[in-house]
């Protein structure tokens, strides 16, 4: 997870990754609470968004329909 706006983004930004992971997890939890089964939920993204989807989807405690 890298800060794309920073010219010297050679080091991963673990704090931002953790925040984004938590935000996506909260969104998935909210969907489950609104009666959308996680087994019917697919998450995905492009570039760093894809990395976030994979990171979160593999750690999410409930089965998802897919990760793209």
PQR file with spaces between the fields and no chain letter, atoms N, CA, C, O and H, PARSE charges and radii, in Angstrom:
ATOM       1  N    UNK     1       0.854   -1.160    0.000 -0.4000 1.5000
ATOM       2  CA   UNK     1       0.000    0.000    0.000 -0.0000 2.0000
ATOM       3  C    UNK     1       0.895    1.216    0.000  0.5500 1.7000
ATOM       4  O    UNK     1       1.652    1.430    0.947 -0.5500 1.4000
ATOM       5  N    UNK     2       0.822    2.006   -1.035 -0.4000 1.5000
ATOM       6  CA   UNK     2       1.732    3.136   -1.201 -0.0000 2.0000
ATOM       7  C    UNK     2       0.949    4.429   -1.395  0.5500 1.7000
ATOM       8  O    UNK     2      -0.125    4.428   -1.997 -0.5500 1.4000
ATOM       9  H    UNK     2       0.208    1.832   -1.804  0.4000 1.0000
ATOM      10  N    UNK     3       1.486    5.519   -0.888 -0.4000 1.5000
ATOM      11  CA   UNK     3       0.924    6.846   -1.094 -0.0000 2.0000
ATOM      12  C    UNK     3       1.280    7.280   -2.510  0.5500 1.7000
ATOM      13  O    UNK     3       2.414    7.675   -2.780 -0.5500 1.4000
ATOM      14  H    UNK     3       2.358    5.519   -0.398  0.4000 1.0000
ATOM      15  N    UNK     4       0.313    7.206   -3.404 -0.4000 1.5000
ATOM      16  CA   UNK     4       0.578    7.492   -4.813 -0.0000 2.0000
ATOM      17  C    UNK     4       0.874    8.973   -5.055  0.5500 1.7000
ATOM      18  O    UNK     4       1.498    9.310   -6.061 -0.5500 1.4000
ATOM      19  H    UNK     4      -0.609    6.885   -3.185  0.4000 1.0000
ATOM      20  N    UNK     5       0.445    9.861   -4.162 -0.4000 1.5000
ATOM      21  CA   UNK     5       0.669   11.291   -4.340 -0.0000 2.0000
ATOM      22  C    UNK     5       2.069   11.711   -3.911  0.5500 1.7000
ATOM      23  O    UNK     5       2.577   12.739   -4.359 -0.5500 1.4000
ATOM      24  H    UNK     5      -0.062    9.587   -3.344  0.4000 1.0000
ATOM      25  N    UNK     6       2.680   10.930   -3.060 -0.4000 1.5000
ATOM      26  CA   UNK     6       4.014   11.278   -2.574 -0.0000 2.0000
ATOM      27  C    UNK     6       5.064   10.897   -3.614  0.5500 1.7000
ATOM      28  O    UNK     6       5.037    9.800   -4.172 -0.5500 1.4000
ATOM      29  H    UNK     6       2.267   10.094   -2.696  0.4000 1.0000
ATOM      30  N    UNK     7       5.981   11.813   -3.861 -0.4000 1.5000
ATOM      31  CA   UNK     7       7.023   11.556   -4.860 -0.0000 2.0000
ATOM      32  C    UNK     7       8.004   10.486   -4.401  0.5500 1.7000
ATOM      33  O    UNK     7       8.629    9.821   -5.226 -0.5500 1.4000
ATOM      34  H    UNK     7       6.003   12.704   -3.408  0.4000 1.0000
ATOM      35  N    UNK     8       8.139   10.317   -3.103 -0.4000 1.5000
ATOM      36  CA   UNK     8       9.110    9.356   -2.567 -0.0000 2.0000
ATOM      37  C    UNK     8       8.414    8.164   -1.915  0.5500 1.7000
ATOM      38  O    UNK     8       8.804    7.725   -0.833 -0.5500 1.4000
ATOM      39  H    UNK     8       7.631   10.858   -2.433  0.4000 1.0000
ATOM      40  N    UNK     9       7.398    7.652   -2.568 -0.4000 1.5000
ATOM      41  CA   UNK     9       6.601    6.569   -1.976 -0.0000 2.0000
ATOM      42  C    UNK     9       7.279    5.209   -2.152  0.5500 1.7000
ATOM      43  O    UNK     9       6.723    4.306   -2.778 -0.5500 1.4000
ATOM      44  H    UNK     9       7.080    8.008   -3.446  0.4000 1.0000
ATOM      45  N    UNK    10       8.466    5.076   -1.603 -0.4000 1.5000
ATOM      46  CA   UNK    10       9.207    3.819   -1.684 -0.0000 2.0000
ATOM      47  C    UNK    10       8.854    2.875   -0.546  0.5500 1.7000
ATOM      48  O    UNK    10       9.077    1.669   -0.643 -0.5500 1.4000
ATOM      49  H    UNK    10       8.917    5.810   -1.095  0.4000 1.0000
ATOM      50  N    UNK    11       8.306    3.419    0.528 -0.4000 1.5000
ATOM      51  CA   UNK    11       7.959    2.616    1.697 -0.0000 2.0000
ATOM      52  C    UNK    11       6.452    2.417    1.759  0.5500 1.7000
ATOM      53  O    UNK    11       5.701    3.362    1.517 -0.5500 1.4000
ATOM      54  H    UNK    11       8.125    4.399    0.607  0.4000 1.0000
ATOM      55  N    UNK    12       5.993    1.218    2.077 -0.4000 1.5000
ATOM      56  CA   UNK    12       4.561    0.979    2.228 -0.0000 2.0000
ATOM      57  C    UNK    12       3.987    1.828    3.363  0.5500 1.7000
ATOM      58  O    UNK    12       4.662    2.096    4.357 -0.5500 1.4000
ATOM      59  H    UNK    12       6.603    0.450    2.274  0.4000 1.0000
ATOM      60  N    UNK    13       2.743    2.242    3.200 -0.4000 1.5000
ATOM      61  CA   UNK    13       2.046    3.035    4.211 -0.0000 2.0000
ATOM      62  C    UNK    13       1.087    2.110    4.952  0.5500 1.7000
ATOM      63  O    UNK    13      -0.095    2.031    4.617 -0.5500 1.4000
ATOM      64  H    UNK    13       2.194    2.025    2.393  0.4000 1.0000
ATOM      65  N    UNK    14       1.600    1.416    5.953 -0.4000 1.5000
ATOM      66  CA   UNK    14       0.822    0.414    6.684 -0.0000 2.0000
ATOM      67  C    UNK    14      -0.366    1.034    7.402  0.5500 1.7000
ATOM      68  O    UNK    14      -1.411    0.396    7.525 -0.5500 1.4000
ATOM      69  H    UNK    14       2.560    1.480    6.225  0.4000 1.0000
ATOM      70  N    UNK    15      -0.225    2.267    7.879 -0.4000 1.5000
ATOM      71  CA   UNK    15      -1.320    2.918    8.601 -0.0000 2.0000
ATOM      72  C    UNK    15      -2.513    3.160    7.681  0.5500 1.7000
ATOM      73  O    UNK    15      -3.653    2.904    8.068 -0.5500 1.4000
ATOM      74  H    UNK    15       0.625    2.785    7.779  0.4000 1.0000
ATOM      75  N    UNK    16      -2.265    3.649    6.473 -0.4000 1.5000
ATOM      76  CA   UNK    16      -3.352    3.878    5.517 -0.0000 2.0000
ATOM      77  C    UNK    16      -3.996    2.568    5.084  0.5500 1.7000
ATOM      78  O    UNK    16      -5.214    2.502    4.920 -0.5500 1.4000
ATOM      79  H    UNK    16      -1.339    3.858    6.159  0.4000 1.0000
ATOM      80  N    UNK    17      -3.198    1.534    4.899 -0.4000 1.5000
ATOM      81  CA   UNK    17      -3.748    0.227    4.551 -0.0000 2.0000
ATOM      82  C    UNK    17      -4.665   -0.262    5.658  0.5500 1.7000
ATOM      83  O    UNK    17      -5.758   -0.758    5.386 -0.5500 1.4000
ATOM      84  H    UNK    17      -2.209    1.588    5.032  0.4000 1.0000
ATOM      85  N    UNK    18      -4.232   -0.129    6.896 -0.4000 1.5000
ATOM      86  CA   UNK    18      -5.035   -0.566    8.035 -0.0000 2.0000
ATOM      87  C    UNK    18      -6.348    0.209    8.114  0.5500 1.7000
ATOM      88  O    UNK    18      -7.398   -0.377    8.379 -0.5500 1.4000
ATOM      89  H    UNK    18      -3.343    0.273    7.118  0.4000 1.0000
ATOM      90  N    UNK    19      -6.296    1.523    7.885 -0.4000 1.5000
ATOM      91  CA   UNK    19      -7.508    2.346    7.908 -0.0000 2.0000
ATOM      92  C    UNK    19      -8.468    1.948    6.791  0.5500 1.7000
ATOM      93  O    UNK    19      -9.673    1.835    7.020 -0.5500 1.4000
ATOM      94  H    UNK    19      -5.443    1.999    7.669  0.4000 1.0000
ATOM      95  N    UNK    20      -7.950    1.738    5.596 -0.4000 1.5000
ATOM      96  CA   UNK    20      -8.795    1.348    4.462 -0.0000 2.0000
ATOM      97  C    UNK    20      -9.394   -0.036    4.679  0.5500 1.7000
ATOM      98  O    UNK    20     -10.560   -0.269    4.362 -0.5500 1.4000
ATOM      99  H    UNK    20      -6.972    1.829    5.410  0.4000 1.0000
ATOM     100  N    UNK    21      -8.600   -0.948    5.217 -0.4000 1.5000
ATOM     101  CA   UNK    21      -9.081   -2.290    5.542 -0.0000 2.0000
ATOM     102  C    UNK    21     -10.230   -2.206    6.545  0.5500 1.7000
ATOM     103  O    UNK    21     -11.250   -2.873    6.375 -0.5500 1.4000
ATOM     104  H    UNK    21      -7.653   -0.759    5.475  0.4000 1.0000
ATOM     105  N    UNK    22     -10.072   -1.396    7.584 -0.4000 1.5000
ATOM     106  CA   UNK    22     -11.114   -1.246    8.603 -0.0000 2.0000
ATOM     107  C    UNK    22     -12.379   -0.645    7.999  0.5500 1.7000
ATOM     108  O    UNK    22     -13.486   -1.062    8.339 -0.5500 1.4000
ATOM     109  H    UNK    22      -9.243   -0.854    7.723  0.4000 1.0000
ATOM     110  N    UNK    23     -12.223    0.330    7.108 -0.4000 1.5000
ATOM     111  CA   UNK    23     -13.376    0.960    6.479 -0.0000 2.0000
ATOM     112  C    UNK    23     -14.134   -0.042    5.595  0.5500 1.7000
ATOM     113  O    UNK    23     -15.364   -0.089    5.633 -0.5500 1.4000
ATOM     114  H    UNK    23     -11.324    0.669    6.832  0.4000 1.0000
ATOM     115  N    UNK    24     -13.421   -0.827    4.814 -0.4000 1.5000
ATOM     116  CA   UNK    24     -14.069   -1.828    3.969 -0.0000 2.0000
ATOM     117  C    UNK    24     -14.727   -2.910    4.820  0.5500 1.7000
ATOM     118  O    UNK    24     -15.808   -3.388    4.479 -0.5500 1.4000
ATOM     119  H    UNK    24     -12.422   -0.788    4.783  0.4000 1.0000
ATOM     120  N    UNK    25     -14.099   -3.297    5.907 -0.4000 1.5000
ATOM     121  CA   UNK    25     -14.687   -4.289    6.812 -0.0000 2.0000
ATOM     122  C    UNK    25     -15.986   -3.755    7.409  0.5500 1.7000
ATOM     123  O    UNK    25     -16.968   -4.489    7.510 -0.5500 1.4000
ATOM     124  H    UNK    25     -13.220   -2.909    6.184  0.4000 1.0000
ATOM     125  N    UNK    26     -15.997   -2.474    7.807 -0.4000 1.5000
ATOM     126  CA   UNK    26     -17.226   -1.869    8.346 -0.0000 2.0000
ATOM     127  C    UNK    26     -18.332   -1.864    7.292  0.5500 1.7000
ATOM     128  O    UNK    26     -19.495   -2.109    7.610 -0.5500 1.4000
ATOM     129  H    UNK    26     -15.198   -1.878    7.725  0.4000 1.0000
ATOM     130  N    UNK    27     -17.972   -1.586    6.044 -0.4000 1.5000
ATOM     131  CA   UNK    27     -18.957   -1.599    4.963 -0.0000 2.0000
ATOM     132  C    UNK    27     -19.529   -3.003    4.768  0.5500 1.7000
ATOM     133  O    UNK    27     -20.740   -3.163    4.621 -0.5500 1.4000
ATOM     134  H    UNK    27     -17.026   -1.387    5.786  0.4000 1.0000
ATOM     135  N    UNK    28     -18.673   -4.006    4.767 -0.4000 1.5000
ATOM     136  CA   UNK    28     -19.143   -5.390    4.629 -0.0000 2.0000
ATOM     137  C    UNK    28     -20.042   -5.779    5.795  0.5500 1.7000
ATOM     138  O    UNK    28     -21.056   -6.450    5.601 -0.5500 1.4000
ATOM     139  H    UNK    28     -17.689   -3.875    4.886  0.4000 1.0000
ATOM     140  N    UNK    29     -19.677   -5.361    7.004 -0.4000 1.5000
ATOM     141  CA   UNK    29     -20.500   -5.644    8.183 -0.0000 2.0000
ATOM     142  C    UNK    29     -21.859   -4.957    8.083  0.5500 1.7000
ATOM     143  O    UNK    29     -22.880   -5.547    8.438 -0.5500 1.4000
ATOM     144  H    UNK    29     -18.853   -4.816    7.161  0.4000 1.0000
ATOM     145  N    UNK    30     -21.878   -3.714    7.604 -0.4000 1.5000
ATOM     146  CA   UNK    30     -23.136   -2.979    7.453 -0.0000 2.0000
ATOM     147  C    UNK    30     -24.046   -3.674    6.446  0.5500 1.7000
ATOM     148  O    UNK    30     -25.259   -3.742    6.648 -0.5500 1.4000
ATOM     149  H    UNK    30     -21.049   -3.234    7.316  0.4000 1.0000
ATOM     150  N    UNK    31     -23.473   -4.186    5.370 -0.4000 1.5000
ATOM     151  CA   UNK    31     -24.269   -4.922    4.384 -0.0000 2.0000
ATOM     152  C    UNK    31     -24.881   -6.179    5.006  0.5500 1.7000
ATOM     153  O    UNK    31     -26.046   -6.494    4.759 -0.5500 1.4000
ATOM     154  H    UNK    31     -22.488   -4.130    5.206  0.4000 1.0000
ATOM     155  N    UNK    32     -24.102   -6.888    5.803 -0.4000 1.5000
ATOM     156  CA   UNK    32     -24.621   -8.088    6.473 -0.0000 2.0000
ATOM     157  C    UNK    32     -25.746   -7.721    7.432  0.5500 1.7000
ATOM     158  O    UNK    32     -26.747   -8.431    7.522 -0.5500 1.4000
ATOM     159  H    UNK    32     -23.157   -6.632    6.004  0.4000 1.0000
ATOM     160  N    UNK    33     -25.582   -6.606    8.153 -0.4000 1.5000
ATOM     161  CA   UNK    33     -26.603   -6.170    9.110 -0.0000 2.0000
ATOM     162  C    UNK    33     -27.883   -5.733    8.411  0.5500 1.7000
ATOM     163  O    UNK    33     -28.957   -5.773    9.012 -0.5500 1.4000
ATOM     164  H    UNK    33     -24.768   -6.029    8.080  0.4000 1.0000
ATOM     165  N    UNK    34     -27.786   -5.317    7.148 -0.4000 1.5000
ATOM     166  CA   UNK    34     -28.977   -4.926    6.391 -0.0000 2.0000
ATOM     167  C    UNK    34     -29.554   -6.111    5.620  0.5500 1.7000
ATOM     168  O    UNK    34     -30.307   -5.936    4.662 -0.5500 1.4000
ATOM     169  H    UNK    34     -26.914   -5.286    6.660  0.4000 1.0000
ATOM     170  N    UNK    35     -29.196   -7.300    6.046 -0.4000 1.5000
ATOM     171  CA   UNK    35     -29.732   -8.567    5.522 -0.0000 2.0000
ATOM     172  C    UNK    35     -29.234   -8.927    4.123  0.5500 1.7000
ATOM     173  O    UNK    35     -29.916   -9.632    3.380 -0.5500 1.4000
ATOM     174  H    UNK    35     -28.584   -7.442    6.824  0.4000 1.0000
ATOM     175  N    UNK    36     -28.042   -8.442    3.766 -0.4000 1.5000
ATOM     176  CA   UNK    36     -27.400   -8.881    2.528 -0.0000 2.0000
ATOM     177  C    UNK    36     -26.379   -9.941    2.919  0.5500 1.7000
ATOM     178  O    UNK    36     -25.341   -9.615    3.496 -0.5500 1.4000
ATOM     179  H    UNK    36     -27.487   -7.869    4.370  0.4000 1.0000
ATOM     180  N    UNK    37     -26.659  -11.206    2.614 -0.4000 1.5000
ATOM     181  CA   UNK    37     -25.728  -12.268    3.016 -0.0000 2.0000
ATOM     182  C    UNK    37     -24.346  -12.064    2.395  0.5500 1.7000
ATOM     183  O    UNK    37     -24.226  -11.734    1.215 -0.5500 1.4000
ATOM     184  H    UNK    37     -27.502  -11.471    2.146  0.4000 1.0000
ATOM     185  N    UNK    38     -23.322  -12.263    3.194 -0.4000 1.5000
ATOM     186  CA   UNK    38     -21.961  -12.102    2.676 -0.0000 2.0000
ATOM     187  C    UNK    38     -21.677  -13.104    1.565  0.5500 1.7000
ATOM     188  O    UNK    38     -20.826  -12.854    0.711 -0.5500 1.4000
ATOM     189  H    UNK    38     -23.420  -12.531    4.152  0.4000 1.0000
ATOM     190  N    UNK    39     -22.375  -14.233    1.565 -0.4000 1.5000
ATOM     191  CA   UNK    39     -22.180  -15.239    0.519 -0.0000 2.0000
ATOM     192  C    UNK    39     -22.663  -14.748   -0.847  0.5500 1.7000
ATOM     193  O    UNK    39     -22.412  -15.394   -1.864 -0.5500 1.4000
ATOM     194  H    UNK    39     -23.066  -14.436    2.259  0.4000 1.0000
ATOM     195  N    UNK    40     -23.365  -13.588   -0.872 -0.4000 1.5000
ATOM     196  CA   UNK    40     -23.813  -12.997   -2.133 -0.0000 2.0000
ATOM     197  C    UNK    40     -23.061  -11.704   -2.449  0.5500 1.7000
ATOM     198  O    UNK    40     -23.434  -10.969   -3.364 -0.5500 1.4000
ATOM     199  H    UNK    40     -23.569  -13.062   -0.045  0.4000 1.0000
ATOM     200  N    UNK    41     -22.012  -11.435   -1.694 -0.4000 1.5000
ATOM     201  CA   UNK    41     -21.258  -10.194   -1.850 -0.0000 2.0000
ATOM     202  C    UNK    41     -19.923  -10.465   -2.536  0.5500 1.7000
ATOM     203  O    UNK    41     -19.173  -11.357   -2.138 -0.5500 1.4000
ATOM     204  H    UNK    41     -21.709  -12.032   -0.951  0.4000 1.0000
ATOM     205  N    UNK    42     -19.641   -9.678   -3.573 -0.4000 1.5000
ATOM     206  CA   UNK    42     -18.363   -9.737   -4.278 -0.0000 2.0000
ATOM     207  C    UNK    42     -17.683   -8.384   -4.086  0.5500 1.7000
ATOM     208  O    UNK    42     -18.309   -7.339   -4.257 -0.5500 1.4000
ATOM     209  H    UNK    42     -20.250   -8.953   -3.896  0.4000 1.0000
ATOM     210  N    UNK    43     -16.399   -8.408   -3.730 -0.4000 1.5000
ATOM     211  CA   UNK    43     -15.645   -7.162   -3.630 -0.0000 2.0000
ATOM     212  C    UNK    43     -14.514   -7.193   -4.647  0.5500 1.7000
ATOM     213  O    UNK    43     -14.002   -8.257   -4.993 -0.5500 1.4000
ATOM     214  H    UNK    43     -15.890   -9.257   -3.591  0.4000 1.0000
ATOM     215  N    UNK    44     -14.137   -6.023   -5.116 -0.4000 1.5000
ATOM     216  CA   UNK    44     -13.069   -5.966   -6.098 -0.0000 2.0000
ATOM     217  C    UNK    44     -12.489   -4.578   -6.204  0.5500 1.7000
ATOM     218  O    UNK    44     -12.959   -3.640   -5.560 -0.5500 1.4000
ATOM     219  H    UNK    44     -14.553   -5.158   -4.835  0.4000 1.0000
ATOM     220  N    UNK    45     -11.482   -4.459   -7.009 -0.4000 1.5000
ATOM     221  CA   UNK    45     -10.855   -3.166   -7.215 -0.0000 2.0000
ATOM     222  C    UNK    45      -9.790   -3.261   -8.282  0.5500 1.7000
ATOM     223  O    UNK    45      -9.479   -4.340   -8.787 -0.5500 1.4000
ATOM     224  H    UNK    45     -11.101   -5.222   -7.532  0.4000 1.0000
ATOM     225  N    UNK    46      -9.240   -2.110   -8.614 -0.4000 1.5000
ATOM     226  CA   UNK    46      -8.193   -2.002   -9.622 -0.0000 2.0000
ATOM     227  C    UNK    46      -6.934   -1.486   -8.949  0.5500 1.7000
ATOM     228  O    UNK    46      -6.999   -0.550   -8.152 -0.5500 1.4000
ATOM     229  H    UNK    46      -9.493   -1.234   -8.204  0.4000 1.0000
ATOM     230  N    UNK    47      -5.817   -2.068   -9.250 -0.4000 1.5000
ATOM     231  CA   UNK    47      -4.524   -1.650   -8.725 -0.0000 2.0000
ATOM     232  C    UNK    47      -4.520   -1.772   -7.200  0.5500 1.7000
ATOM     233  O    UNK    47      -4.719   -2.865   -6.668 -0.5500 1.4000
ATOM     234  H    UNK    47      -5.765   -2.829   -9.897  0.4000 1.0000
ATOM     235  N    UNK    48      -4.295   -0.667   -6.495 -0.4000 1.5000
ATOM     236  CA   UNK    48      -4.263   -0.756   -5.034 -0.0000 2.0000
ATOM     237  C    UNK    48      -5.632   -1.148   -4.468  0.5500 1.7000
ATOM     238  O    UNK    48      -5.708   -1.771   -3.409 -0.5500 1.4000
ATOM     239  H    UNK    48      -4.134    0.221   -6.926  0.4000 1.0000
ATOM     240  N    UNK    49      -6.704   -0.789   -5.166 -0.4000 1.5000
ATOM     241  CA   UNK    49      -8.039   -1.204   -4.732 -0.0000 2.0000
ATOM     242  C    UNK    49      -8.198   -2.712   -4.803  0.5500 1.7000
ATOM     243  O    UNK    49      -8.850   -3.313   -3.949 -0.5500 1.4000
ATOM     244  H    UNK    49      -6.642   -0.284   -6.026  0.4000 1.0000
ATOM     245  N    UNK    50      -7.606   -3.323   -5.814 -0.4000 1.5000
ATOM     246  CA   UNK    50      -7.615   -4.778   -5.919 -0.0000 2.0000
ATOM     247  C    UNK    50      -6.818   -5.422   -4.804  0.5500 1.7000
ATOM     248  O    UNK    50      -7.206   -6.454   -4.258 -0.5500 1.4000
ATOM     249  H    UNK    50      -7.076   -2.835   -6.508  0.4000 1.0000
ATOM     250  N    UNK    51      -5.689   -4.795   -4.471 -0.4000 1.5000
ATOM     251  CA   UNK    51      -4.879   -5.303   -3.358 -0.0000 2.0000
ATOM     252  C    UNK    51      -5.645   -5.192   -2.048  0.5500 1.7000
ATOM     253  O    UNK    51      -5.583   -6.090   -1.208 -0.5500 1.4000
ATOM     254  H    UNK    51      -5.373   -3.957   -4.915  0.4000 1.0000
ATOM     255  N    UNK    52      -6.375   -4.076   -1.873 -0.4000 1.5000
ATOM     256  CA   UNK    52      -7.183   -3.905   -0.662 -0.0000 2.0000
ATOM     257  C    UNK    52      -8.310   -4.935   -0.612  0.5500 1.7000
ATOM     258  O    UNK    52      -8.578   -5.510    0.442 -0.5500 1.4000
ATOM     259  H    UNK    52      -6.425   -3.347   -2.555  0.4000 1.0000
ATOM     260  N    UNK    53      -8.968   -5.169   -1.745 -0.4000 1.5000
ATOM     261  CA   UNK    53     -10.042   -6.157   -1.792 -0.0000 2.0000
ATOM     262  C    UNK    53      -9.515   -7.540   -1.426  0.5500 1.7000
ATOM     263  O    UNK    53     -10.147   -8.262   -0.654 -0.5500 1.4000
ATOM     264  H    UNK    53      -8.751   -4.701   -2.602  0.4000 1.0000
ATOM     265  N    UNK    54      -8.377   -7.908   -1.969 -0.4000 1.5000
ATOM     266  CA   UNK    54      -7.790   -9.209   -1.663 -0.0000 2.0000
ATOM     267  C    UNK    54      -7.394   -9.288   -0.193  0.5500 1.7000
ATOM     268  O    UNK    54      -7.700  -10.269    0.485 -0.5500 1.4000
ATOM     269  H    UNK    54      -7.863   -7.322   -2.596  0.4000 1.0000
ATOM     270  N    UNK    55      -6.719   -8.262    0.295 -0.4000 1.5000
ATOM     271  CA   UNK    55      -6.274   -8.217    1.694 -0.0000 2.0000
ATOM     272  C    UNK    55      -7.464   -8.358    2.647  0.5500 1.7000
ATOM     273  O    UNK    55      -7.417   -9.143    3.594 -0.5500 1.4000
ATOM     274  H    UNK    55      -6.470   -7.465   -0.256  0.4000 1.0000
ATOM     275  N    UNK    56      -8.523   -7.596    2.391 -0.4000 1.5000
ATOM     276  CA   UNK    56      -9.692   -7.603    3.271 -0.0000 2.0000
ATOM     277  C    UNK    56     -10.512   -8.875    3.084  0.5500 1.7000
ATOM     278  O    UNK    56     -10.942   -9.489    4.061 -0.5500 1.4000
ATOM     279  H    UNK    56      -8.560   -6.958    1.622  0.4000 1.0000
ATOM     280  N    UNK    57     -10.725   -9.264    1.848 -0.4000 1.5000
ATOM     281  CA   UNK    57     -11.544  -10.445    1.583 -0.0000 2.0000
ATOM     282  C    UNK    57     -10.982  -11.715    2.180  0.5500 1.7000
ATOM     283  O    UNK    57     -11.731  -12.560    2.670 -0.5500 1.4000
ATOM     284  H    UNK    57     -10.376   -8.765    1.055  0.4000 1.0000
ATOM     285  N    UNK    58      -9.665  -11.857    2.143 -0.4000 1.5000
ATOM     286  CA   UNK    58      -9.048  -13.060    2.706 -0.0000 2.0000
ATOM     287  C    UNK    58      -9.065  -13.064    4.227  0.5500 1.7000
ATOM     288  O    UNK    58      -8.992  -14.127    4.844 -0.5500 1.4000
ATOM     289  H    UNK    58      -9.056  -11.171    1.745  0.4000 1.0000
ATOM     290  N    UNK    59      -9.163  -11.888    4.838 -0.4000 1.5000
ATOM     291  CA   UNK    59      -9.186  -11.807    6.294 -0.0000 2.0000
ATOM     292  C    UNK    59     -10.592  -11.676    6.864  0.5500 1.7000
ATOM     293  O    UNK    59     -10.782  -11.810    8.073 -0.5500 1.4000
ATOM     294  H    UNK    59      -9.223  -11.024    4.337  0.4000 1.0000
ATOM     295  N    UNK    60     -11.579  -11.418    6.013 -0.4000 1.5000
ATOM     296  CA   UNK    60     -12.946  -11.232    6.499 -0.0000 2.0000
ATOM     297  C    UNK    60     -13.445  -12.542    7.098  0.5500 1.7000
ATOM     298  O    UNK    60     -13.278  -13.600    6.491 -0.5500 1.4000
ATOM     299  H    UNK    60     -11.425  -11.310    5.031  0.4000 1.0000
ATOM     300  N    UNK    61     -14.058  -12.486    8.288 -0.4000 1.5000
ATOM     301  CA   UNK    61     -14.420  -13.727    8.975 -0.0000 2.0000
ATOM     302  C    UNK    61     -15.622  -14.469    8.384  0.5500 1.7000
ATOM     303  O    UNK    61     -15.918  -15.590    8.799 -0.5500 1.4000
ATOM     304  H    UNK    61     -14.193  -11.627    8.781  0.4000 1.0000
ATOM     305  N    UNK    62     -16.312  -13.858    7.426 -0.4000 1.5000
ATOM     306  CA   UNK    62     -17.479  -14.497    6.812 -0.0000 2.0000
ATOM     307  C    UNK    62     -17.183  -14.757    5.338  0.5500 1.7000
ATOM     308  O    UNK    62     -16.504  -13.963    4.688 -0.5500 1.4000
ATOM     309  H    UNK    62     -16.072  -12.947    7.089  0.4000 1.0000
ATOM     310  N    UNK    63     -17.684  -15.852    4.823 -0.4000 1.5000
ATOM     311  CA   UNK    63     -17.442  -16.220    3.431 -0.0000 2.0000
ATOM     312  C    UNK    63     -18.058  -15.192    2.492  0.5500 1.7000
ATOM     313  O    UNK    63     -19.204  -14.782    2.676 -0.5500 1.4000
ATOM     314  H    UNK    63     -18.236  -16.498    5.352  0.4000 1.0000
ATOM     315  N    UNK    64     -17.299  -14.781    1.493 -0.4000 1.5000
ATOM     316  CA   UNK    64     -17.784  -13.878    0.456 -0.0000 2.0000
ATOM     317  C    UNK    64     -18.020  -14.667   -0.829  0.5500 1.7000
ATOM     318  O    UNK    64     -17.470  -15.754   -1.008 -0.5500 1.4000
ATOM     319  H    UNK    64     -16.368  -15.114    1.344  0.4000 1.0000
ATOM     320  N    UNK    65     -18.844  -14.111   -1.725 -0.4000 1.5000
ATOM     321  CA   UNK    65     -19.097  -14.775   -3.005 -0.0000 2.0000
ATOM     322  C    UNK    65     -17.875  -14.712   -3.906  0.5500 1.7000
ATOM     323  O    UNK    65     -17.669  -15.592   -4.743 -0.5500 1.4000
ATOM     324  H    UNK    65     -19.290  -13.228   -1.580  0.4000 1.0000
ATOM     325  N    UNK    66     -17.059  -13.668   -3.736 -0.4000 1.5000
ATOM     326  CA   UNK    66     -15.871  -13.577   -4.569 -0.0000 2.0000
ATOM     327  C    UNK    66     -15.057  -12.336   -4.302  0.5500 1.7000
ATOM     328  O    UNK    66     -15.514  -11.385   -3.667 -0.5500 1.4000
ATOM     329  H    UNK    66     -17.226  -12.954   -3.056  0.4000 1.0000
ATOM     330  N    UNK    67     -13.840  -12.370   -4.801 -0.4000 1.5000
ATOM     331  CA   UNK    67     -12.920  -11.236   -4.738 -0.0000 2.0000
ATOM     332  C    UNK    67     -12.347  -11.071   -6.139  0.5500 1.7000
ATOM     333  O    UNK    67     -11.777  -12.006   -6.702 -0.5500 1.4000
ATOM     334  H    UNK    67     -13.468  -13.142   -5.316  0.4000 1.0000
ATOM     335  N    UNK    68     -12.503   -9.873   -6.695 -0.4000 1.5000
ATOM     336  CA   UNK    68     -12.011   -9.608   -8.054 -0.0000 2.0000
ATOM     337  C    UNK    68     -10.906   -8.574   -7.978  0.5500 1.7000
ATOM     338  O    UNK    68     -10.342   -8.196   -9.006 -0.5500 1.4000
ATOM     339  H    UNK    68     -12.966   -9.114   -6.238  0.4000 1.0000
